[in-house]
Amino acid sequence: IPDFVRGTKKLLIGGEWVEPAGGERIEAINPATGEVLCHVAQGNAQDVARAVAAARRAFEGPWSRFTPHERRKLLLRVHDVILDHFDELALIETLDMGAPLARTRGYKEWLSQLLQFYASQTGAGAVETPPMSIAPGFTALKQLMPVGVVGGIIPWNGPLMGLWWIYGPALATGCTAVLKPAEDASLSSLRVSELMMEAGVPDGVINVVTGYGKDVGQALAEHPDVDRVAFTGSVGTAQAIVRASAGNLKRLQLELGGKSPDIVFADADLDKAVPGAAMGVFTNTGQVCVAGTRIFVQRAIHDEFVQRMAAFAGSIRIGDGRDPDTQIGPLISRRQLDRVMHYVDIGGKEARL
C-alpha cells in the first residue's frame, strides 16, 4: 500500500494542508475488502468559504500575471510529475474505488494526451472576427478572458481522470479551482493535488475540500464568489445545483447520466457482438455514465444472443482489483450494491420475453 494511503488526510486550502473546521472525518474504505484505508477530512460550508477566498486571492494575485507560455510550461511540468508517479496513482485509485489495476494503469496514455492538449490551449484566448458588412473596413477582436473561480464536483467512478476536466481547463485558461471529490473516492484527487503543488502550481490556484455533497457541494453551488460550477453526476443532484446557483446566475457545466442502448442486427458477428455488448455495460462494474444499459437484438438471433450473453457474463472474473486476473472489481460501496440489487429485483419481476 502506498505511504500516502495511511493516516489522516486534510483539506488543501491556499497551498496548505489544514484541518476541517468541524473536526470531523470520513472513512476511506477499500470496496474490495471493506478495510478502512485511512480517514479523510469532512469539510463544510466554512471550509468552502476559506477555499473560495484562497482561490480568489490567487486569481487576482500573481497567477493572473502568468503568460500563456508560462501556463503551458507549468502544465507540462505537471504532466511530467504526474506520469513519474502514475503507478502509485493507479494503485491508489484501485484501492479507493475498486477498479482493476489493468483499467487504472490504462489511463496513463490517455492522461498524457489530455494534459498535453490542455498545455496546447493556453494561448487560445484571442479571436479576430471576420470583417463586418454593416461597417465596411471594421473588424473586431474577441478576447476570451478567464472566468475566475471554478467549483468542480466530480464523481467516484473515475476520479483520477475526472479531476482533470476541472484542473486542466482551469490551469490552461488562468482560472483557479476548488475541487470537491466524491466522499467515496477522494484519495487520488488529494494525491494528485499534492503532486501538482510539488510541480510548482502556485498556492491557492488549486484547492480541495473533501466531504459530503449536502455540505460541500451545496456550499460551492451557492457561494457568490464562485463564478462557474462544473459537475458530473446524477440528474437529481444537478437539479439541486441549478437551484442553488440561480441566485447569482452562476455559469454551469453539467455532465449527467443517461441510457445508452446497443443495437445488434441478425447479420452481426456474435463472437464480437456479445463480449462487446457485455463489457459495454459491465466495464468499471457498470459504473459508467455511457454504459450500454439496454440491448436491442433482432428477433432472429435473440435466443442465441441471450444464451451467449449469459455464458459470457458467467465467465467474467470478479475480485480485488489488485489481482491481475480480475476483470471487474467491486461496486464502490454497500449502498451502491443495495441500489443495484434493488434494480435487479425489479428487472426480475417485470421482465418480459
C-alpha positions as CSV (number, residue, x, y, z in Angstrom):
1,I,0.0,0.0,0.0
2,P,1.4,3.4,-0.9
3,D,2.6,5.5,2.0
4,F,0.1,8.2,1.0
5,V,-2.8,5.8,1.8
6,R,-2.2,6.0,5.6
7,G,-3.1,8.3,8.5
8,T,-5.5,11.2,8.2
9,K,-6.0,13.4,5.2
10,K,-6.5,17.2,5.5
11,L,-8.0,19.8,3.2
12,L,-5.8,21.7,0.7
13,I,-6.6,25.4,1.0
14,G,-4.3,28.2,-0.2
15,G,-1.3,25.9,-0.6
16,E,-1.5,24.5,2.9
17,W,-3.0,21.2,4.3
18,V,-5.4,22.3,7.0
19,E,-7.8,20.7,9.4
20,P,-11.6,20.8,8.6
21,A,-13.5,23.5,10.5
22,G,-15.8,20.9,12.1
23,G,-13.0,18.5,13.0
24,E,-14.9,15.6,11.5
25,R,-13.7,12.7,9.4
26,I,-14.9,10.2,6.7
27,E,-13.6,6.7,6.5
28,A,-11.9,5.9,3.2
29,I,-12.8,2.2,2.6
30,N,-11.4,-0.3,0.1
31,P,-14.6,-1.6,-1.5
32,A,-12.9,-4.9,-2.3
33,T,-12.1,-5.8,1.3
34,G,-14.1,-3.4,3.5
35,E,-10.8,-2.3,5.0
36,V,-10.5,1.2,6.3
37,L,-7.6,2.7,4.4
38,C,-7.4,6.0,6.2
39,H,-9.6,8.9,7.2
40,V,-10.4,11.9,5.1
41,A,-11.4,15.4,6.3
42,Q,-15.2,16.1,6.3
43,G,-15.4,19.7,5.1
44,N,-18.3,22.0,5.5
45,A,-19.5,25.4,4.2
46,Q,-17.0,27.2,6.4
47,D,-14.2,25.3,4.7
48,V,-15.6,26.0,1.3
49,A,-15.6,29.8,2.1
50,R,-12.0,29.6,3.1
51,A,-11.1,27.7,-0.1
52,V,-13.0,30.1,-2.3
53,A,-11.3,33.1,-0.7
54,A,-7.9,31.5,-1.3
55,A,-8.8,30.8,-4.9
56,R,-10.0,34.4,-5.4
57,R,-6.8,35.8,-3.9
58,A,-4.7,33.5,-6.2
59,F,-6.8,34.5,-9.2
60,E,-6.3,38.2,-8.5
61,G,-2.6,37.8,-7.4
62,P,0.5,36.5,-9.2
63,W,-1.4,33.8,-11.1
64,S,-3.2,36.4,-13.1
65,R,0.2,37.6,-14.4
66,F,1.3,34.3,-15.7
67,T,1.6,34.5,-19.5
68,P,0.1,31.8,-21.7
69,H,3.6,30.5,-22.3
70,E,4.3,30.2,-18.5
71,R,1.0,28.4,-18.0
72,R,1.9,26.0,-20.8
73,K,5.3,25.3,-19.2
74,L,3.6,24.7,-15.9
75,L,1.1,22.2,-17.3
76,L,4.0,20.3,-19.0
77,R,5.8,20.1,-15.7
78,V,2.6,18.9,-14.1
79,H,2.4,16.3,-16.9
80,D,5.9,15.0,-16.2
81,V,5.4,14.8,-12.4
82,I,2.1,13.0,-12.7
83,L,3.5,10.5,-15.2
84,D,6.5,9.9,-13.0
85,H,4.2,8.9,-10.1
86,F,1.5,7.2,-12.2
87,D,1.9,3.6,-11.0
88,E,1.3,4.9,-7.4
89,L,-1.7,6.9,-8.5
90,A,-3.2,3.9,-10.4
91,L,-2.8,1.8,-7.2
92,I,-4.4,4.5,-5.0
93,E,-7.3,4.6,-7.4
94,T,-7.8,0.9,-7.3
95,L,-7.6,0.8,-3.5
96,D,-10.0,3.7,-3.1
97,M,-12.7,2.9,-5.7
98,G,-12.2,-0.7,-6.7
99,A,-11.4,-0.6,-10.4
100,P,-8.9,-3.3,-11.6
101,L,-5.3,-2.2,-12.0
102,A,-5.5,-3.1,-15.6
103,R,-8.0,-0.3,-16.0
104,T,-6.4,2.3,-13.8
105,R,-3.0,1.8,-15.3
106,G,-4.6,2.0,-18.7
107,Y,-5.4,5.7,-18.0
108,K,-1.7,6.6,-18.4
109,E,-1.5,7.3,-22.1
110,W,-5.0,8.9,-22.1
111,L,-4.0,11.2,-19.3
112,S,-0.7,12.1,-21.0
113,Q,-2.6,13.2,-24.1
114,L,-5.1,15.1,-22.1
115,L,-2.5,17.2,-20.2
116,Q,-0.6,17.9,-23.4
117,F,-3.8,19.0,-25.1
118,Y,-4.6,21.5,-22.3
119,A,-1.0,22.7,-22.4
120,S,-1.5,23.5,-26.1
121,Q,-4.6,25.6,-25.4
122,T,-3.1,28.2,-23.1
123,G,-2.8,30.7,-25.9
124,A,-6.2,30.2,-27.5
125,G,-7.8,33.3,-26.0
126,A,-7.9,35.8,-28.8
127,V,-10.0,35.5,-32.0
128,E,-10.3,38.1,-34.7
129,T,-13.8,38.2,-36.2
130,P,-14.4,38.3,-40.0
131,P,-14.9,41.8,-41.5
132,M,-18.5,43.0,-40.8
133,S,-20.6,44.2,-43.8
134,I,-22.6,46.6,-41.5
135,A,-19.4,48.7,-41.1
136,P,-17.1,48.2,-44.1
137,G,-13.4,48.0,-43.1
138,F,-14.2,47.4,-39.5
139,T,-13.1,44.3,-37.6
140,A,-13.5,43.3,-34.0
141,L,-11.2,41.4,-31.7
142,K,-12.8,39.0,-29.4
143,Q,-10.7,38.4,-26.3
144,L,-11.6,35.4,-24.2
145,M,-10.8,36.0,-20.5
146,P,-10.6,33.6,-17.6
147,V,-13.9,33.3,-15.8
148,G,-12.4,33.3,-12.3
149,V,-13.0,30.8,-9.6
150,V,-14.3,27.4,-10.7
151,G,-16.0,24.9,-8.4
152,G,-15.5,21.4,-9.6
153,I,-17.7,18.5,-8.3
154,I,-16.5,15.1,-9.6
155,P,-17.9,11.6,-9.1
156,W,-16.4,8.4,-7.7
157,N,-16.4,6.2,-10.8
158,G,-13.1,7.5,-12.1
159,P,-11.7,10.5,-10.2
160,L,-8.1,10.0,-11.4
161,M,-9.4,11.1,-14.9
162,G,-12.4,13.2,-13.9
163,L,-10.4,15.7,-11.8
164,W,-8.5,16.8,-15.0
165,W,-11.7,18.1,-16.5
166,I,-11.6,20.6,-13.8
167,Y,-7.9,21.3,-13.3
168,G,-6.9,21.1,-16.9
169,P,-9.1,23.8,-18.3
170,A,-8.6,25.9,-15.2
171,L,-4.8,26.0,-15.5
172,A,-4.9,26.4,-19.2
173,T,-7.1,29.5,-19.1
174,G,-5.8,31.1,-16.0
175,C,-8.7,30.3,-13.7
176,T,-8.4,28.9,-10.1
177,A,-10.3,25.9,-8.8
178,V,-11.9,24.5,-5.7
179,L,-12.3,20.7,-6.2
180,K,-14.9,18.6,-4.3
181,P,-14.2,14.9,-4.9
182,A,-16.8,12.3,-4.1
183,E,-16.8,11.3,-0.5
184,D,-16.5,7.6,-1.5
185,A,-13.3,8.2,-3.5
186,S,-11.2,11.2,-2.6
187,L,-7.7,9.8,-2.3
188,S,-6.4,10.1,-5.9
189,S,-7.6,13.7,-6.0
190,L,-5.7,14.5,-2.9
191,R,-2.5,12.9,-4.0
192,V,-2.7,14.4,-7.5
193,S,-3.2,17.8,-5.9
194,E,-0.2,17.3,-3.7
195,L,2.0,16.3,-6.7
196,M,0.7,19.4,-8.6
197,M,1.9,21.6,-5.8
198,E,5.3,19.9,-5.9
199,A,5.4,20.6,-9.7
200,G,5.1,24.4,-9.0
201,V,1.4,25.2,-9.1
202,P,1.1,28.5,-7.1
203,D,-0.6,28.5,-3.7
204,G,-4.4,28.9,-4.0
205,V,-4.7,28.0,-7.7
206,I,-6.0,24.6,-6.8
207,N,-7.8,23.8,-3.6
208,V,-9.5,20.6,-2.4
209,V,-12.4,20.4,0.1
210,T,-13.5,16.8,0.7
211,G,-16.8,16.0,2.3
212,Y,-20.5,15.3,1.5
213,G,-22.4,16.9,-1.3
214,K,-25.1,18.3,1.1
215,D,-22.3,20.2,2.9
216,V,-19.5,21.0,0.4
217,G,-21.2,20.7,-3.0
218,Q,-24.2,22.7,-1.9
219,A,-21.9,25.4,-0.4
220,L,-19.9,25.6,-3.7
221,A,-23.0,26.0,-5.8
222,E,-24.4,28.7,-3.5
223,H,-21.2,30.7,-2.9
224,P,-21.5,34.1,-4.6
225,D,-17.8,34.3,-5.3
226,V,-17.7,31.1,-7.3
227,D,-18.0,32.1,-11.0
228,R,-18.6,28.7,-12.6
229,V,-19.6,25.2,-11.4
230,A,-18.6,22.1,-13.3
231,F,-20.5,18.9,-12.1
232,T,-20.5,15.3,-13.2
233,G,-23.1,13.1,-11.5
234,S,-26.8,12.4,-11.2
235,V,-29.7,14.4,-12.6
236,G,-31.2,14.9,-9.2
237,T,-28.0,16.4,-7.8
238,A,-27.7,18.6,-10.9
239,Q,-31.2,20.0,-10.4
240,A,-30.2,20.9,-6.8
241,I,-27.1,22.7,-8.1
242,V,-29.1,24.6,-10.7
243,R,-31.5,25.8,-8.0
244,A,-28.6,26.7,-5.6
245,S,-26.7,28.6,-8.3
246,A,-29.7,30.5,-9.6
247,G,-29.4,33.3,-7.1
248,N,-26.2,34.7,-8.6
249,L,-26.6,33.4,-12.2
250,K,-23.6,31.2,-11.9
251,R,-22.3,29.6,-15.1
252,L,-22.8,25.8,-15.1
253,Q,-21.4,22.8,-16.9
254,L,-23.3,19.6,-16.2
255,E,-22.5,16.1,-17.3
256,L,-25.3,13.8,-16.2
257,G,-26.4,10.2,-16.5
258,G,-28.3,8.6,-19.4
259,K,-29.3,5.4,-21.1
260,S,-27.1,4.1,-23.9
261,P,-28.6,1.3,-26.0
262,D,-26.6,-1.2,-28.1
263,I,-28.3,-2.4,-31.3
264,V,-27.4,-5.9,-32.6
265,F,-28.7,-7.0,-36.0
266,A,-29.1,-10.5,-37.3
267,D,-26.0,-10.3,-39.5
268,A,-23.7,-9.4,-36.6
269,D,-20.7,-11.4,-35.7
270,L,-21.8,-12.7,-32.3
271,D,-18.2,-13.7,-31.4
272,K,-17.6,-9.9,-31.3
273,A,-21.0,-8.5,-30.5
274,V,-21.6,-10.5,-27.4
275,P,-18.4,-9.6,-25.5
276,G,-18.6,-6.1,-26.9
277,A,-22.1,-5.5,-25.6
278,A,-21.4,-7.3,-22.3
279,M,-18.2,-5.3,-21.5
280,G,-20.0,-2.2,-22.7
281,V,-22.2,-2.4,-19.7
282,F,-20.0,-4.4,-17.2
283,T,-16.8,-2.4,-17.6
284,N,-15.9,-0.5,-14.4
285,T,-18.6,-2.7,-12.8
286,G,-21.2,-0.8,-14.8
287,Q,-20.4,2.4,-13.0
288,V,-20.1,4.5,-16.2
289,C,-22.5,7.2,-17.5
290,V,-22.4,5.8,-21.0
291,A,-22.7,2.1,-20.0
292,G,-24.8,0.1,-22.6
293,T,-27.7,-0.5,-20.2
294,R,-30.1,-1.6,-22.9
295,I,-29.5,-4.0,-25.8
296,F,-31.9,-4.2,-28.8
297,V,-31.4,-7.5,-30.6
298,Q,-33.1,-8.5,-33.8
299,R,-35.6,-11.4,-33.2
300,A,-33.9,-13.9,-35.5
301,I,-30.8,-14.0,-33.2
302,H,-32.5,-13.2,-29.9
303,D,-32.3,-16.6,-28.2
304,E,-28.8,-17.3,-29.3
305,F,-27.6,-13.9,-28.2
306,V,-29.2,-14.2,-24.8
307,Q,-27.7,-17.7,-24.2
308,R,-24.2,-16.4,-25.3
309,M,-24.6,-13.3,-23.2
310,A,-25.4,-15.4,-20.1
311,A,-22.5,-17.7,-20.7
312,F,-20.1,-14.8,-21.2
313,A,-21.3,-13.0,-18.1
314,G,-20.8,-16.2,-16.1
315,S,-17.2,-16.4,-17.3
316,I,-16.1,-12.9,-16.1
317,R,-13.7,-12.9,-13.2
318,I,-14.8,-10.6,-10.4
319,G,-12.5,-9.8,-7.5
320,D,-10.0,-7.5,-5.9
321,G,-8.6,-5.0,-8.4
322,R,-5.0,-5.8,-7.3
323,D,-5.4,-9.3,-8.6
324,P,-4.0,-9.3,-12.2
325,D,-6.7,-11.9,-13.2
326,T,-9.6,-9.7,-12.1
327,Q,-11.7,-8.3,-14.9
328,I,-14.3,-6.5,-12.9
329,G,-13.8,-5.0,-9.4
330,P,-16.4,-4.4,-6.7
331,L,-19.1,-1.8,-6.6
332,I,-18.0,1.4,-4.8
333,S,-20.0,0.8,-1.6
334,R,-22.6,-1.3,0.2
335,R,-25.0,1.5,-0.5
336,Q,-24.5,1.2,-4.2
337,L,-24.7,-2.6,-4.1
338,D,-28.1,-2.4,-2.4
339,R,-29.2,0.0,-5.0
340,V,-28.1,-2.2,-7.9
341,M,-29.7,-5.3,-6.3
342,H,-33.0,-3.3,-6.0
343,Y,-32.9,-2.8,-9.7
344,V,-32.1,-6.4,-10.4
345,D,-35.1,-7.4,-8.3
346,I,-37.3,-5.0,-10.3
347,G,-36.0,-6.5,-13.5
348,G,-36.8,-10.0,-12.4
349,K,-40.3,-9.1,-11.6
350,E,-41.0,-7.0,-14.7
351,A,-39.1,-8.9,-17.3
352,R,-40.9,-10.0,-20.5
353,L,-39.6,-12.0,-23.4
